[in-house]
Amino acid sequence: MNSIADRRAGRIEPPIPIAIVIEQHGAWRVLGVAVAAILDGRGRPGDTRLHLLSNHLRQDIGLPPLPQRRRGPPPWL
């Protein structure tokens, strides 16, 4: 989410203030959608592509290294 920082006031304002959203849709509806998003997992999607990271990057974030890929033909050929 993009936000606008007001350094003089020491606060961060969202692009669309929550008060406007509540005014347009109602407090209960906004609260219901927010709770549904939290419980449904839509709030923060997980990264399912961790297997695409190199072993060096995996080590940096605390994951175990992947096994080395085989080179050449399979052993049964």
LOLO-921026 format. One record per atom (N, C-alpha, C): chain; x, y, z; residue number from 1; residue in three letters; atom name. Coordinates in Angstrom, 3 decimals, always signed. Layout:
+--------+----------+----------+----------+-----+--------+-------+
! chaine !       px !       py !       pz ! num ! residu ! atome !
+--------+----------+----------+----------+-----+--------+-------+
!      A !        X !        Y !        Z ! NUM !    ALA !    CA !
...
+--------+----------+----------+----------+-----+--------+-------+
//
This chain:
+--------+----------+----------+----------+-----+--------+-------+
! chaine !       px !       py !       pz ! num ! residu ! atome !
+--------+----------+----------+----------+-----+--------+-------+
!      A !   +0.840 !   -1.163 !   +0.000 !   1 !    MET !     N !
!      A !   +0.000 !   +0.000 !   +0.000 !   1 !    MET !    CA !
!      A !   +0.888 !   +1.230 !   +0.000 !   1 !    MET !     C !
!      A !   +0.577 !   +2.170 !   -0.831 !   2 !    ASN !     N !
!      A !   +1.315 !   +3.420 !   -0.868 !   2 !    ASN !    CA !
!      A !   +0.794 !   +4.336 !   +0.223 !   2 !    ASN !     C !
!      A !   +1.684 !   +5.105 !   +0.777 !   3 !    SER !     N !
!      A !   +1.268 !   +6.049 !   +1.804 !   3 !    SER !    CA !
!      A !   +2.046 !   +7.343 !   +1.629 !   3 !    SER !     C !
!      A !   +1.495 !   +8.397 !   +2.161 !   4 !    ILE !     N !
!      A !   +2.112 !   +9.708 !   +2.073 !   4 !    ILE !    CA !
!      A !   +2.578 !  +10.087 !   +3.472 !   4 !    ILE !     C !
!      A !   +3.878 !  +10.323 !   +3.620 !   5 !    ALA !     N !
!      A !   +4.431 !  +10.657 !   +4.923 !   5 !    ALA !    CA !
!      A !   +4.440 !  +12.171 !   +5.105 !   5 !    ALA !     C !
!      A !   +3.891 !  +12.625 !   +6.200 !   6 !    ASP !     N !
!      A !   +3.933 !  +14.039 !   +6.571 !   6 !    ASP !    CA !
!      A !   +4.928 !  +14.161 !   +7.712 !   6 !    ASP !     C !
!      A !   +6.157 !  +14.504 !   +7.384 !   7 !    ARG !     N !
!      A !   +7.223 !  +14.518 !   +8.386 !   7 !    ARG !    CA !
!      A !   +7.001 !  +15.595 !   +9.445 !   7 !    ARG !     C !
!      A !   +6.365 !  +16.701 !   +9.069 !   8 !    ARG !     N !
!      A !   +6.153 !  +17.764 !  +10.047 !   8 !    ARG !    CA !
!      A !   +5.185 !  +17.327 !  +11.130 !   8 !    ARG !     C !
!      A !   +4.147 !  +16.611 !  +10.759 !   9 !    ALA !     N !
!      A !   +3.148 !  +16.189 !  +11.737 !   9 !    ALA !    CA !
!      A !   +3.529 !  +14.861 !  +12.385 !   9 !    ALA !     C !
!      A !   +4.507 !  +14.146 !  +11.797 !  10 !    GLY !     N !
!      A !   +4.926 !  +12.873 !  +12.365 !  10 !    GLY !    CA !
!      A !   +3.928 !  +11.755 !  +12.166 !  10 !    GLY !     C !
!      A !   +3.160 !  +11.816 !  +11.083 !  11 !    ARG !     N !
!      A !   +2.162 !  +10.776 !  +10.841 !  11 !    ARG !    CA !
!      A !   +2.194 !  +10.359 !   +9.375 !  11 !    ARG !     C !
!      A !   +1.622 !   +9.212 !   +9.110 !  12 !    ILE !     N !
!      A !   +1.524 !   +8.686 !   +7.758 !  12 !    ILE !    CA !
!      A !   +0.046 !   +8.575 !   +7.410 !  12 !    ILE !     C !
!      A !   -0.339 !   +9.143 !   +6.275 !  13 !    GLU !     N !
!      A !   -1.733 !   +9.098 !   +5.853 !  13 !    GLU !    CA !
!      A !   -1.885 !   +8.144 !   +4.681 !  13 !    GLU !     C !
!      A !   -2.885 !   +7.250 !   +4.716 !  14 !    PRO !     N !
!      A !   -3.123 !   +6.362 !   +3.578 !  14 !    PRO !    CA !
!      A !   -3.656 !   +7.158 !   +2.393 !  14 !    PRO !     C !
!      A !   -3.559 !   +6.613 !   +1.177 !  15 !    PRO !     N !
!      A !   -4.053 !   +7.330 !   +0.009 !  15 !    PRO !    CA !
!      A !   -5.544 !   +7.661 !   +0.096 !  15 !    PRO !     C !
!      A !   -6.370 !   +6.770 !   +0.620 !  16 !    ILE !     N !
!      A !   -7.793 !   +7.026 !   +0.843 !  16 !    ILE !    CA !
!      A !   -8.034 !   +6.887 !   +2.344 !  16 !    ILE !     C !
!      A !   -8.342 !   +7.977 !   +3.024 !  17 !    PRO !     N !
!      A !   -8.559 !   +7.881 !   +4.474 !  17 !    PRO !    CA !
!      A !   -9.709 !   +6.923 !   +4.806 !  17 !    PRO !     C !
!      A !   -9.540 !   +6.205 !   +5.876 !  18 !    ILE !     N !
!      A !  -10.537 !   +5.237 !   +6.324 !  18 !    ILE !    CA !
!      A !  -11.869 !   +5.931 !   +6.593 !  18 !    ILE !     C !
!      A !  -11.806 !   +7.164 !   +7.052 !  19 !    ALA !     N !
!      A !  -13.050 !   +7.894 !   +7.352 !  19 !    ALA !    CA !
!      A !  -13.914 !   +8.042 !   +6.100 !  19 !    ALA !     C !
!      A !  -13.300 !   +8.258 !   +4.949 !  20 !    ILE !     N !
!      A !  -14.074 !   +8.384 !   +3.706 !  20 !    ILE !    CA !
!      A !  -14.701 !   +7.048 !   +3.328 !  20 !    ILE !     C !
!      A !  -13.950 !   +5.966 !   +3.486 !  21 !    VAL !     N !
!      A !  -14.484 !   +4.639 !   +3.165 !  21 !    VAL !    CA !
!      A !  -15.648 !   +4.307 !   +4.089 !  21 !    VAL !     C !
!      A !  -15.500 !   +4.623 !   +5.389 !  22 !    ILE !     N !
!      A !  -16.588 !   +4.368 !   +6.341 !  22 !    ILE !    CA !
!      A !  -17.796 !   +5.232 !   +6.004 !  22 !    ILE !     C !
!      A !  -17.553 !   +6.473 !   +5.609 !  23 !    GLU !     N !
!      A !  -18.658 !   +7.361 !   +5.252 !  23 !    GLU !    CA !
!      A !  -19.427 !   +6.845 !   +4.033 !  23 !    GLU !     C !
!      A !  -18.715 !   +6.285 !   +3.068 !  24 !    GLN !     N !
!      A !  -19.349 !   +5.806 !   +1.846 !  24 !    GLN !    CA !
!      A !  -20.059 !   +4.465 !   +2.039 !  24 !    GLN !     C !
!      A !  -19.475 !   +3.571 !   +2.852 !  25 !    HIS !     N !
!      A !  -19.993 !   +2.202 !   +2.934 !  25 !    HIS !    CA !
!      A !  -20.553 !   +1.818 !   +4.296 !  25 !    HIS !     C !
!      A !  -20.277 !   +2.576 !   +5.318 !  26 !    GLY !     N !
!      A !  -20.760 !   +2.258 !   +6.656 !  26 !    GLY !    CA !
!      A !  -19.711 !   +1.510 !   +7.466 !  26 !    GLY !     C !
!      A !  -19.699 !   +1.793 !   +8.766 !  27 !    ALA !     N !
!      A !  -18.677 !   +1.234 !   +9.653 !  27 !    ALA !    CA !
!      A !  -18.783 !   -0.284 !   +9.770 !  27 !    ALA !     C !
!      A !  -19.997 !   -0.814 !   +9.886 !  28 !    TRP !     N !
!      A !  -20.157 !   -2.250 !  +10.061 !  28 !    TRP !    CA !
!      A !  -19.716 !   -3.022 !   +8.813 !  28 !    TRP !     C !
!      A !  -20.023 !   -2.461 !   +7.649 !  29 !    ARG !     N !
!      A !  -19.627 !   -3.151 !   +6.414 !  29 !    ARG !    CA !
!      A !  -18.105 !   -3.145 !   +6.250 !  29 !    ARG !     C !
!      A !  -17.462 !   -2.003 !   +6.552 !  30 !    VAL !     N !
!      A !  -16.001 !   -1.921 !   +6.468 !  30 !    VAL !    CA !
!      A !  -15.367 !   -2.880 !   +7.462 !  30 !    VAL !     C !
!      A !  -15.898 !   -2.925 !   +8.679 !  31 !    LEU !     N !
!      A !  -15.374 !   -3.843 !   +9.688 !  31 !    LEU !    CA !
!      A !  -15.565 !   -5.287 !   +9.255 !  31 !    LEU !     C !
!      A !  -16.734 !   -5.612 !   +8.708 !  32 !    GLY !     N !
!      A !  -16.988 !   -6.977 !   +8.259 !  32 !    GLY !    CA !
!      A !  -16.055 !   -7.409 !   +7.138 !  32 !    GLY !     C !
!      A !  -15.810 !   -6.530 !   +6.187 !  33 !    VAL !     N !
!      A !  -14.906 !   -6.856 !   +5.082 !  33 !    VAL !    CA !
!      A !  -13.475 !   -7.007 !   +5.587 !  33 !    VAL !     C !
!      A !  -13.065 !   -6.158 !   +6.527 !  34 !    ALA !     N !
!      A !  -11.718 !   -6.258 !   +7.082 !  34 !    ALA !    CA !
!      A !  -11.532 !   -7.574 !   +7.837 !  34 !    ALA !     C !
!      A !  -12.506 !   -7.955 !   +8.657 !  35 !    VAL !     N !
!      A !  -12.420 !   -9.222 !   +9.397 !  35 !    VAL !    CA !
!      A !  -12.429 !  -10.405 !   +8.437 !  35 !    VAL !     C !
!      A !  -13.269 !  -10.350 !   +7.413 !  36 !    ALA !     N !
!      A !  -13.310 !  -11.435 !   +6.425 !  36 !    ALA !    CA !
!      A !  -11.982 !  -11.565 !   +5.700 !  36 !    ALA !     C !
!      A !  -11.344 !  -10.435 !   +5.386 !  37 !    ALA !     N !
!      A !  -10.053 !  -10.477 !   +4.700 !  37 !    ALA !    CA !
!      A !   -8.978 !  -11.091 !   +5.593 !  37 !    ALA !     C !
!      A !   -9.032 !  -10.784 !   +6.878 !  38 !    ILE !     N !
!      A !   -8.045 !  -11.355 !   +7.808 !  38 !    ILE !    CA !
!      A !   -8.255 !  -12.858 !   +7.946 !  38 !    ILE !     C !
!      A !   -9.495 !  -13.283 !   +8.122 !  39 !    LEU !     N !
!      A !   -9.775 !  -14.698 !   +8.325 !  39 !    LEU !    CA !
!      A !   -9.647 !  -15.517 !   +7.039 !  39 !    LEU !     C !
!      A !   -9.850 !  -14.883 !   +5.908 !  40 !    ASP !     N !
!      A !   -9.792 !  -15.579 !   +4.626 !  40 !    ASP !    CA !
!      A !   -8.367 !  -15.706 !   +4.105 !  40 !    ASP !     C !
!      A !   -7.428 !  -14.992 !   +4.685 !  41 !    GLY !     N !
!      A !   -6.049 !  -15.056 !   +4.237 !  41 !    GLY !    CA !
!      A !   -5.749 !  -14.099 !   +3.103 !  41 !    GLY !     C !
!      A !   -6.691 !  -13.226 !   +2.757 !  42 !    ARG !     N !
!      A !   -6.445 !  -12.279 !   +1.682 !  42 !    ARG !    CA !
!      A !   -5.591 !  -11.112 !   +2.138 !  42 !    ARG !     C !
!      A !   -5.381 !  -10.956 !   +3.422 !  43 !    GLY !     N !
!      A !   -4.622 !   -9.822 !   +3.919 !  43 !    GLY !    CA !
!      A !   -3.176 !   -9.849 !   +3.489 !  43 !    GLY !     C !
!      A !   -2.542 !  -10.983 !   +3.499 !  44 !    ARG !     N !
!      A !   -1.141 !  -11.084 !   +3.118 !  44 !    ARG !    CA !
!      A !   -0.908 !  -12.442 !   +2.467 !  44 !    ARG !     C !
!      A !   -0.793 !  -12.487 !   +1.163 !  45 !    PRO !     N !
!      A !   -0.583 !  -13.771 !   +0.498 !  45 !    PRO !    CA !
!      A !   +0.806 !  -14.326 !   +0.793 !  45 !    PRO !     C !
!      A !   +0.878 !  -15.622 !   +0.928 !  46 !    GLY !     N !
!      A !   +2.161 !  -16.263 !   +1.156 !  46 !    GLY !    CA !
!      A !   +2.942 !  -16.430 !   -0.133 !  46 !    GLY !     C !
!      A !   +4.232 !  -16.596 !   -0.009 !  47 !    ASP !     N !
!      A !   +5.072 !  -16.785 !   -1.187 !  47 !    ASP !    CA !
!      A !   +5.273 !  -18.277 !   -1.396 !  47 !    ASP !     C !
!      A !   +4.721 !  -18.782 !   -2.473 !  48 !    THR !     N !
!      A !   +4.832 !  -20.212 !   -2.760 !  48 !    THR !    CA !
!      A !   +5.985 !  -20.520 !   -3.695 !  48 !    THR !     C !
!      A !   +6.807 !  -19.527 !   -4.022 !  49 !    ARG !     N !
!      A !   +7.904 !  -19.739 !   -4.958 !  49 !    ARG !    CA !
!      A !   +9.251 !  -19.812 !   -4.259 !  49 !    ARG !     C !
!      A !   +9.308 !  -20.246 !   -3.012 !  50 !    LEU !     N !
!      A !  +10.578 !  -20.305 !   -2.298 !  50 !    LEU !    CA !
!      A !  +11.529 !  -21.322 !   -2.911 !  50 !    LEU !     C !
!      A !  +10.998 !  -22.294 !   -3.646 !  51 !    HIS !     N !
!      A !  +11.876 !  -23.285 !   -4.269 !  51 !    HIS !    CA !
!      A !  +12.654 !  -22.693 !   -5.446 !  51 !    HIS !     C !
!      A !  +12.292 !  -21.493 !   -5.892 !  52 !    LEU !     N !
!      A !  +13.002 !  -20.861 !   -7.001 !  52 !    LEU !    CA !
!      A !  +14.210 !  -20.058 !   -6.544 !  52 !    LEU !     C !
!      A !  +14.385 !  -19.870 !   -5.246 !  53 !    LEU !     N !
!      A !  +15.515 !  -19.111 !   -4.731 !  53 !    LEU !    CA !
!      A !  +16.791 !  -19.933 !   -4.789 !  53 !    LEU !     C !
!      A !  +17.906 !  -19.251 !   -5.005 !  54 !    SER !     N !
!      A !  +19.192 !  -19.945 !   -4.986 !  54 !    SER !    CA !
!      A !  +19.527 !  -20.345 !   -3.550 !  54 !    SER !     C !
!      A !  +20.443 !  -21.282 !   -3.398 !  55 !    ASN !     N !
!      A !  +20.826 !  -21.730 !   -2.055 !  55 !    ASN !    CA !
!      A !  +21.444 !  -20.593 !   -1.244 !  55 !    ASN !     C !
!      A !  +22.133 !  -19.689 !   -1.919 !  56 !    HIS !     N !
!      A !  +22.722 !  -18.556 !   -1.209 !  56 !    HIS !    CA !
!      A !  +21.638 !  -17.669 !   -0.591 !  56 !    HIS !     C !
!      A !  +20.599 !  -17.362 !   -1.362 !  57 !    LEU !     N !
!      A !  +19.506 !  -16.551 !   -0.828 !  57 !    LEU !    CA !
!      A !  +18.724 !  -17.309 !   +0.239 !  57 !    LEU !     C !
!      A !  +18.536 !  -18.608 !   +0.039 !  58 !    ARG !     N !
!      A !  +17.836 !  -19.410 !   +1.048 !  58 !    ARG !    CA !
!      A !  +18.591 !  -19.371 !   +2.367 !  58 !    ARG !     C !
!      A !  +19.912 !  -19.435 !   +2.316 !  59 !    GLN !     N !
!      A !  +20.720 !  -19.382 !   +3.528 !  59 !    GLN !    CA !
!      A !  +20.573 !  -18.015 !   +4.201 !  59 !    GLN !     C !
!      A !  +20.507 !  -16.943 !   +3.407 !  60 !    ASP !     N !
!      A !  +20.376 !  -15.600 !   +3.970 !  60 !    ASP !    CA !
!      A !  +19.092 !  -15.415 !   +4.768 !  60 !    ASP !     C !
!      A !  +18.017 !  -16.067 !   +4.364 !  61 !    ILE !     N !
!      A !  +16.754 !  -15.896 !   +5.090 !  61 !    ILE !    CA !
!      A !  +16.460 !  -17.045 !   +6.045 !  61 !    ILE !     C !
!      A !  +17.422 !  -17.948 !   +6.214 !  62 !    GLY !     N !
!      A !  +17.295 !  -18.995 !   +7.227 !  62 !    GLY !    CA !
!      A !  +16.650 !  -20.277 !   +6.764 !  62 !    GLY !     C !
!      A !  +16.575 !  -20.524 !   +5.458 !  63 !    LEU !     N !
!      A !  +16.016 !  -21.775 !   +4.945 !  63 !    LEU !    CA !
!      A !  +17.131 !  -22.760 !   +4.659 !  63 !    LEU !     C !
!      A !  +16.844 !  -24.067 !   +4.744 !  64 !    PRO !     N !
!      A !  +17.875 !  -25.055 !   +4.415 !  64 !    PRO !    CA !
!      A !  +18.134 !  -25.068 !   +2.910 !  64 !    PRO !     C !
!      A !  +19.344 !  -25.460 !   +2.505 !  65 !    PRO !     N !
!      A !  +19.645 !  -25.494 !   +1.065 !  65 !    PRO !    CA !
!      A !  +18.898 !  -26.622 !   +0.365 !  65 !    PRO !     C !
!      A !  +18.640 !  -26.421 !   -0.912 !  66 !    LEU !     N !
!      A !  +18.018 !  -27.456 !   -1.727 !  66 !    LEU !    CA !
!      A !  +19.074 !  -28.454 !   -2.175 !  66 !    LEU !     C !
!      A !  +18.692 !  -29.719 !   -2.422 !  67 !    PRO !     N !
!      A !  +19.680 !  -30.676 !   -2.925 !  67 !    PRO !    CA !
!      A !  +20.149 !  -30.267 !   -4.325 !  67 !    PRO !     C !
!      A !  +21.385 !  -30.627 !   -4.644 !  68 !    GLN !     N !
!      A !  +21.949 !  -30.293 !   -5.940 !  68 !    GLN !    CA !
!      A !  +21.239 !  -31.048 !   -7.045 !  68 !    GLN !     C !
!      A !  +21.071 !  -30.410 !   -8.190 !  69 !    ARG !     N !
!      A !  +20.451 !  -31.070 !   -9.332 !  69 !    ARG !    CA !
!      A !  +21.442 !  -32.024 !   -9.976 !  69 !    ARG !     C !
!      A !  +20.901 !  -33.103 !  -10.544 !  70 !    ARG !     N !
!      A !  +21.762 !  -34.069 !  -11.233 !  70 !    ARG !    CA !
!      A !  +22.193 !  -33.518 !  -12.573 !  70 !    ARG !     C !
!      A !  +23.404 !  -33.810 !  -12.949 !  71 !    ARG !     N !
!      A !  +23.926 !  -33.406 !  -14.251 !  71 !    ARG !    CA !
!      A !  +24.117 !  -34.661 !  -15.091 !  71 !    ARG !     C !
!      A !  +23.734 !  -34.613 !  -16.335 !  72 !    GLY !     N !
!      A !  +23.933 !  -35.740 !  -17.221 !  72 !    GLY !    CA !
!      A !  +22.720 !  -36.664 !  -17.264 !  72 !    GLY !     C !
!      A !  +22.883 !  -37.806 !  -17.944 !  73 !    PRO !     N !
!      A !  +21.759 !  -38.726 !  -18.093 !  73 !    PRO !    CA !
!      A !  +21.466 !  -39.453 !  -16.789 !  73 !    PRO !     C !
!      A !  +20.254 !  -39.984 !  -16.624 !  74 !    PRO !     N !
!      A !  +19.921 !  -40.757 !  -15.435 !  74 !    PRO !    CA !
!      A !  +20.796 !  -42.007 !  -15.358 !  74 !    PRO !     C !
!      A !  +21.001 !  -42.542 !  -14.167 !  75 !    PRO !     N !
!      A !  +21.914 !  -43.681 !  -13.999 !  75 !    PRO !    CA !
!      A !  +21.449 !  -44.962 !  -14.697 !  75 !    PRO !     C !
!      A !  +20.199 !  -45.099 !  -15.022 !  76 !    TRP !     N !
!      A !  +19.729 !  -46.344 !  -15.629 !  76 !    TRP !    CA !
!      A !  +19.951 !  -46.382 !  -17.142 !  76 !    TRP !     C !
!      A !  +20.428 !  -45.318 !  -17.755 !  77 !    LEU !     N !
!      A !  +20.676 !  -45.331 !  -19.206 !  77 !    LEU !    CA !
!      A !  +22.082 !  -45.738 !  -19.526 !  77 !    LEU !     C !
+--------+----------+----------+----------+-----+--------+-------+
//
